Amino acid sequence: MDKKILKIKPKCKRHSLFLIVLGIMLLALSFTLNYWLWDDFKIQLTIIMFASFVVLLIGVLKKFEPSYSYKLTPGQLSFYHRSGKWHIKWQDIVRIGSVKASIQGQLIELAFIGIKLNNIETIAASVSPRLANRLLHEQKELIQLAVSTNEIKPQDAIIKFEPYNLQGKVYKGPIAAWLYRSEQLMKAYGYHLYLPEDSFDRSSNEFKNLLKQCKSYSQGTE
């Protein structure tokens, strides 16, 4: 790997302009139809208008996603989300791998790449309350699956907002809740961080190998 910054664009940002234009065109069409056909097709036209608005809204939300979701440098890995960001040094990463779950006797690979850290303390300070709160919601399906596969107890899936003491520093609110959640996900799947498949621009295996390559390179330059 050359000494340069690699920026990874999220899949979820694709087609944003197309969806915005399509949504505007559908809304314009629906308004035109309303003028001529509203009395006879109120329900159908209302559905078309609602669908057009949803398409437009999805396009706008995609447009406002960060222009890239990851930045890989020789020193660290950075994650960018519309709700915030986090940074970790390569040397703080213990393992990078696929996230798997045993479902009905079969080992299924989930749509995430997992990162195990030396200590959750390495990332706690760089996560904002807003991002922590968002990650709690985005990881909901992971925690529910862990309960259904008996990897953790149902009571462990409940969001805890109690203060979290980490090496003498006390975290509160959404950050504390996210740290407790990270503990449970670590028990269930063996990782602290979960990178969703739609946040990178290539296959999970390709991105996983890229992360491993960056980590190996950083160790060689220390």
Order of alpha helices (4+ residues) and beta strands (2+ residues): beta-alpha-alpha-beta-beta-beta-beta-beta-alpha-alpha-alpha-beta-beta-alpha-beta-alpha
